[in-house]
Amino acid sequence: MSLLLRSLSRAFLAQRGTNFSKMSRNLSFNTLNVTVPKPFIYHVELNRPQKLNAQTVEMWVELKHCFDELNLDPNCRVILLSGSGKMFTAGLDFKAAMEHSVEINEEEDVARKAKLLRQAIAKGQDAFTSFESCNKPVLAAVHSACIGAGVSLITAADVRYCTKDAWFQVKEVLLGMACDVGALQRLSKVVGADGIVREICYTGRKIEAVEAEKIGLISKVFNDKESMMASVMEVAETIAGNSPVAVQGTKNSLVFSRDHSVQDGLTHIAVHNQGMLQSEDFINGVMALAMKQTDIKYSKL
Ligand SMILES: CC/C=C\C=C\CC(=O)SCCNC(=O)CCNC(=O)[C@H](O)C(C)(C)COP(=O)(O)OP(=O)(O)OC[C@H]1O[C@@H](n2cnc3c(N)ncnc32)[C@H](O)[C@@H]1OP(=O)(O)O
């Protein structure tokens, strides 16, 4: 019982001492806008509206930095990801890419050119992989266009929502390249139907919101951005109110299990829970259930 009282008072003090409007880390970026609209909820916006949130290497580096920081931040329990301005993202910034290719072509040798290209590709891959290695659930909210590298970006999020005017396009094949920043690896894990994924990737055709929902790329379609953001915020609030030990352990297990056998996944969660079932969150959660208490407050993690 003393353990219970200790953990309940820790939870109370942790909540009371929180200044929710203040970020505990420096999250100021050139290409992203990061805010804290509600306790424990961070909102990351792609923020190059004049360029339709086209993605540069700088944006990729900032995304990775941002999500690595949020992974460590005890004030962050869930992340909303959206785009500012008229579109979610127009994919790779082709103007920046052309400038980069001029620099690359200054090298004469294929190996030196390849090294520079590989470094740029890795920046994009690492940016989106950081959404998965961040233990906090990432809820992507897409309005209007989500093109090329945008599809790779959203497939690394935990859940995807969109507006009814949204459209998606794995466009790379139309530019004479194989997509290299995640959609070819993650889309079939999200959508499941391999034949549909292949058709989408080989043709480069547009997928409208209705089809995106039908194939499971999108969880729910909304009339407009305002209603989408309000509903996604409600989902975020529910997640943020749950135990961070439970939610982060759940994400960790889901991500691990996706890429491993059922037995490996079971072993992974058993090892995780042999520690985490001793956490105050589990004790508090079970006690709250026994006492029919619903407004339980969990300490920061
Ligand atoms: C290492 C390699 C890793 C990853 C590779 C990924 C490949 C891809 O992402 S493939 C996809 C590439 N993107 C596109 O093909 C989209 C190109 N854009 C468009 O087709 C259109 O802009 C649109 C999205 C359909 C929107 O059209 P509209 O509403 O008419 O706006 P615009 O006037 O065309 O654009 C406004 C403004 O934004 C600039 N812009 C748009 N897209 C991009 C882009 N992808 N990169 C850079 N800039 C972009 C456009 O030039 C305009 O800018 P101004 O300064 O006003 O001219």
The ligand as a Gaussian input file, in Angstrom:
#p B3LYP/6-31G(d) Opt

LIG

0 1
 C       17.096000      11.260000     -52.762000
 C       15.731000      11.118000     -53.370000
 C       14.729000      10.947000     -52.320000
 C       13.417000      11.082000     -52.481000
 C       12.755000      11.260000     -53.723000
 C       11.435000      11.509000     -53.774000
 C       10.772000      11.686000     -55.076000
 C        9.459000      12.421000     -54.996000
 O        9.077000      12.976000     -54.008000
 S        8.564000      12.365000     -56.428000
 C        7.435000      13.686000     -56.247000
 C        8.026000      15.022000     -56.642000
 N        6.994000      16.041000     -56.572000
 C        6.196000      16.344000     -57.592000
 O        6.287000      15.773000     -58.656000
 C        5.165000      17.406000     -57.354000
 C        5.485000      18.642000     -58.178000
 N        4.484000      19.689000     -57.983000
 C        3.313000      19.704000     -58.620000
 O        2.984000      18.840000     -59.393000
 C        2.415000      20.861000     -58.341000
 O        3.135000      21.875000     -57.746000
 C        1.220000      20.491000     -57.413000
 C        1.676000      19.779000     -56.184000
 C        0.234000      19.631000     -58.192000
 C        0.490000      21.788000     -56.989000
 O        0.182000      22.567000     -58.103000
 P       -0.267000      24.092000     -57.887000
 O       -1.326000      24.171000     -56.854000
 O       -0.602000      24.607000     -59.247000
 O        0.995000      24.849000     -57.299000
 P        2.318000      25.295000     -58.073000
 O        2.102000      26.671000     -58.622000
 O        2.725000      24.255000     -59.029000
 O        3.395000      25.362000     -56.900000
 C        3.442000      26.422000     -55.961000
 C        4.879000      26.654000     -55.589000
 O        5.401000      25.467000     -55.015000
 C        6.551000      25.038000     -55.769000
 N        6.600000      23.569000     -55.767000
 C        5.598000      22.719000     -55.965000
 N        6.030000      21.457000     -55.884000
 C        7.351000      21.547000     -55.627000
 C        8.365000      20.573000     -55.432000
 N        8.109000      19.252000     -55.421000
 N        9.611000      21.010000     -55.199000
 C        9.901000      22.322000     -55.147000
 N        8.975000      23.294000     -55.317000
 C        7.722000      22.897000     -55.556000
 C        6.313000      25.585000     -57.144000
 O        7.511000      25.648000     -57.867000
 C        5.751000      26.954000     -56.798000
 O        6.798000      27.762000     -56.329000
 P        7.051000      29.219000     -56.958000
 O        8.230000      29.741000     -56.228000
 O        5.792000      29.969000     -56.689000
 O        7.299000      29.011000     -58.411000

